């Protein structure tokens, strides 16, 4: 079985990064981030299946984290942020070798951003030489998505993000084009909330190595999600799905293996 466990775990972590945090609704027409603190449980499940010579194999990788978030005001239009990884774990069924993500507990990502989510600066206490920590820090850069300055019900906008998932086994480049829309108001967990719907177009390419052989990875897919922003200024939770069709090729022989990957993710506010 061709295994890209580290890449799958990293993709799972990135897939569940939410539209997060404290927001301020002004006259129910504008959304911006504001001071506040919260703790969230993030869980993503990656199911991968591949067809190798008519032999289909499947693996499920579950990635869970608890993250504390603190936003504080710095002037009128700027916020300082701190994200702290309180717990982190990943398991596979059937069991395979996976990166030790427990070492990421205690990692802090700090910086400043505009009240609309544009990051100005970012630092971390993670070691630059640690590939897993590097991927985590890059994901945290996108933890709060940038918002247009005048978002209202019915507003829609498109963002393009690039994620580089790198390590000793190689590098994968992932592109995501996301369209977001404020669909309206609803009730979530007993609270009035604004519903944000998102759809995404995904592509991935790069190389990985296994047993001394280079593997070329190419694929594309789609995603969708729903996000709930409390009218009282608190991010309440989200759920999202992704599905990707990939092809892994061994350049030396031309052998090509189709791979299907599905990701489901959920964010729950626990404090």
N, C-alpha and C positions, 0 to 999 in steps of 0.2 A: 504494500500500500504506500502510495506517495503521500508523505506527511508534511504539511506546512503548519504545524501546531503553533509555533511562535507567531507567525503571521496571522493565523486565525484568531488567536487570543488578542492580538493587537487590534485587528479589525473589529472584534467584538467590543473591546473597550471604547474605540472611537465611535462605534455605531450607537452607543447608548449615551453619549454626551448630550445633555438636554438643553432646551431653551429654558434657562434657569433663573431663579432668583427673585429678588424683590423688585417690583415694578410700581410705578406711580401713574395712575390714570387721571388726567386733568380734564375735567368736564366730559369724561367718557369719550374723549376724542384722541388723546395723545398718550403713548406708552413710552416710559423711560425707566431706566434702572435707578434705584435709590438705596440709601443705607438700610442695612438689615443683616440678620444672621439666621441660618437654618442648617439643618443636617438632612442628608438624603441617602436613601438606599438605592443603589443602581444595580440592576441585574440584566445581563444579556445572555442569550442562548444561541449558539451557532450550531447549525446542523449541516454537515458536509457529506455529500455522497459523490462517489466517483465510479466510473465504469472502466475497468481495466481488463480488456480481453474477455468481455462478457461476464466478468466477475464484479458484481456491484458491492461496494463496501460503504459503510456509513459510520460517522462518528459525531458525537454531540459534545460540545465544549461549553461549559457554564462559567461565566465570569461575574463575580459579585464584588461590589465596593460600597463602603460608606464614606461619604465626603462631607466635611464641614465647610460652610461658606460664610465668609464675613465680608460685607461691603461697608465702607465708611466714607463720609463726605470729605473731599479735599477741594474746598472752594465751591463755587456755584455750579460748575459744569463738569467737574471731575470727581471720580470715585477711586479710592484705593480698594484693592481686593486681595483676599487671602483664601486659598483653597488648601485644605489639609486632608490627606488620605488617612482616615481612621482605621480602615480595615480593607484588605484586598485578598482575594483568593480565586483560583481557577482550577476546575476539575474536568476530566474527560471521561466519557463512557463510549467505548471501552477505554481502559486506562492506557495512556501513552505518556511519553516524557513531555513535560510542559515547563515553561519558564517559572522560576520561583518569584511570584509577584508579591509574596508576603514581605519581601525586603523593601517594598515601596511604602509600607506603613510608616507614617510620620513625615512623608514627603510634603513639603509646603511649596506652593506656587504663589508668588506675590507680584503685584504690579499696580499699574494705574490705567484707567480707561475713561472715556467720555461717558456721560450718563446714558448714551445710546449704544454703548457696548464696543466702541472702537478702542482697541488696546494700544496704549502709548508705550508702555514699557513692561517687561516681564522678567523676573528672576526666580531661581529655585535653589533649594539646598541639595538637590539631587546631583550626583556625580555626572559630569559630561561624558565619561567613558562608559556609562551604563546604558546600553541600548534600550532596555525596557523603560528605564526612567526617562530617557530622552523622548521616547514615544509618548509617555504619559504627560510630560510637560507640554509637548506640542499639542496634545489633545486638550489640555486645560486652557491653552490660549484661545480655544474656540468654545470654551464652556458656556460663555454668554455670547449669543449670536448678535452681531451688529443689527440694529434696528434703524429704519428711516426715522428722521426727526419728527415727522407728522404722520403717525400711524393712527388710522381710525377704522371702524367697522367697514369691511368691504375693501380695505387697502390690500394690495398685493405687491410683492417685490421678489427679486431673484438675486441669489448670491452664488458665487463659485468659490469652492475651497479646494486646496490641494494638500493631501496628507502624504508624508513620506514615512513608510514603515521600514526601518532599517535594522540590521543586526549582522552577526557574523555569517549568517546563512545567505545574506543578500539584501536587496532593497526592492520594495514594491512601492509604486507611485499610484495613489488613488485620487481620482478627481470626482467631485460631487457638485452638480448644478441643482440648487434647491430653489423651489418656488414656494413662498409662504403667503398665507392669506388670513386676515382676521375675519373669521366667519360670522362672529356674533357673540351674544352672551348666552350663558347656560348656567346650570348648577352642578358643581362637582364637590363631592364629599360634604354636602350640606352648605356649601358656600357659593355665592354668586361669583362667576368667573367669566373671563373672556376666552373664547375658543380660537386657537390658532391651528390651522391645518397646513400641512407641508407635504409636498411631493418632491421626489428627487430622481435624477438620472445619474448613474454611477458608471465609472470605468476604472479598470485597474490594469497595470502592466508592470513588468519588471522581471527580475531573476531571483531564483533561490537555488541553494545547493543541497544535495543529499548524497551521502556516500561518495563524495568527491566528484559528483557529476552536476553540471549546471542544468537547471530547469528554467525554461522560459514560461512566464505566466501572463495570460491576456484574458480579459473578460469585461462584461458590462452587465448592468442590471438596473433595477428600479427600487424605489423606497417610498414609504408614506408614513405619516405620523400625526398624532393629535396632541396638543399641548394646552394646559390650563393655567391661566394667569389670574389669580384671585383679584377681584375688584378692590379688596382691602390692601393690595400691594404685595401679595406673596405668590410665588410660583408654587402650584399645588401638585403637579405631577404630569406625567406624559406616558405615551406608549407609541412604539414605532416598529416597523418591519422593513426588512430589506431582502431582496432576492437577487442573486448574481449567478450568471452562467459563465464559467471560465473554462479555459483550455490550457493544460500544462503539457509542454512539449520538451522532449529531450533532443536538443539540436544535433547531438552526435549521431543519432539513429533516425531522427524524424518521427519517432513514436509520439503520438498525441493522445492525451487522456482527458475526456470531458469531466468537469467537476461542477456540481451544483451546490451553492451555499445559500442557506436561508438564515436570517438573523431576526430574532424578536428581542425587543428591549423594553424595559419599564423603569420608570423613576418614581419613587414614592417619598413623600416628605414624612420624616419620622420625628422631627422636632422643629 
